[in-house]
Amino acid sequence: MATRGEIGKKIRLARKGLGYTQKSLAEKTKVNKTTISEIENGRFTGSFDIFERVLDGVGLQFEVNKKNLTCPNGMKLKQYFRKMMNEIIYRLYHLIFTSNNAKSTTT
């Protein structure tokens, strides 16, 4: 999922690619120039309607996708969980049998 800042950068690039200033985009979309600046800098928390008008003004649109859960290392969640469970089982196995072997050799 893109962050607000990443979305804002794409909007800024699209605006500049069309040769629009923030002021000219504001006039075209009927959205305040300050709001356009907030959007482009990833600080906008206003309505979807306003955001959509700005996107439309620069020829972009929203696309909604199913969330892809990944871990920080890029693994899929299921793969990561399986790897972690194997590591836990491995460590427990060695902890139990190393402890039992140490006790049996000292008694």
N, C-alpha and C positions, 0 to 999 in steps of 0.2 A: 504494500500500500504506500502510495506517495504521501509525503508529509505536506503540510500547508506551504512550507518554504519551497519545496520542489514544484508544487503546483503553481505557486506564484512566479517562479522563475520561467516556467513554460509559458505562462500568460504574458510575462514581460517580453520574452523572445518573440512570441507571436505578434504582439502589439508593435514592437519595433520592426519586425519583418514586413508588416503592412504599412510602415511609415507613419504610424499614429503616435502622437504624444499622449501623455496621460490626460491632458486637457481635451484633446480632440476625441479621445475614446469616451471621456466623461460626457461630452456633448452628444455623441452618437448614441450612448446607452442610457442617458439620463441618470447616471450614477455619479455621485460626487467624486471629484478628483482625489480627495483625501482617502476615500474608500478604495479607490483603485490602487493607490499607493499601499494601503494596508494589505490588500489582497496580494499584490506583487511581493511584498515583504513578509508574507506568511503570518500576518497579525490579525487578519479579518475573522471576526466571530459573528457576523451578521446573518441575514436571512439567505436562504438558498435562492430565492428569487433574484436578489441583487447579484449574487455570485453567478447565477445562470445568465443574466443579462450581459455581464462582462465577458463570460466565456463565449457567448453567441457573438458579441461584438468583435471578437478576434478570430472567429471561425473554429472554436474548440467546443467540445461537449464532454459531459460526464459519461463514464462507463462504469457500471457496477459489476463487479466480479465476486465470486465466492472467495472468501478469505483463505489464503494459503498459509497454513501454519508451518513455520520453519524455525529451527533453532539458530542461535547466533553463528554457528559454524556452517550453516547452509543445509544441514541435514533435514529431511522431513521428520516431523515429530515422532511418527511411528518407528522409524529407523533409530532415532536418537534414544527413544525409550527402550527399545530392544537392546541396544548397545549398553545402556546404563544398567539394565537388569542383569545382563550377562556379567558385567564387571562386579556388581554387588554380589551375585552368586559366587563368582570366582573368589572374591575377597573373604566372604563368609566361610566358604569351604576351607580355604587355607588357614583362616583364623581358628576354626574349630579343630581341624586335624593337626595343626601345628601345636595348639594348646594341649590336645590329648597326647600327642607324642612326647611333648616336653614333660608332662605329668607322669607318664608311664616310665620314662627313663630315669626320673628322680625318685620314684618310689620303689 
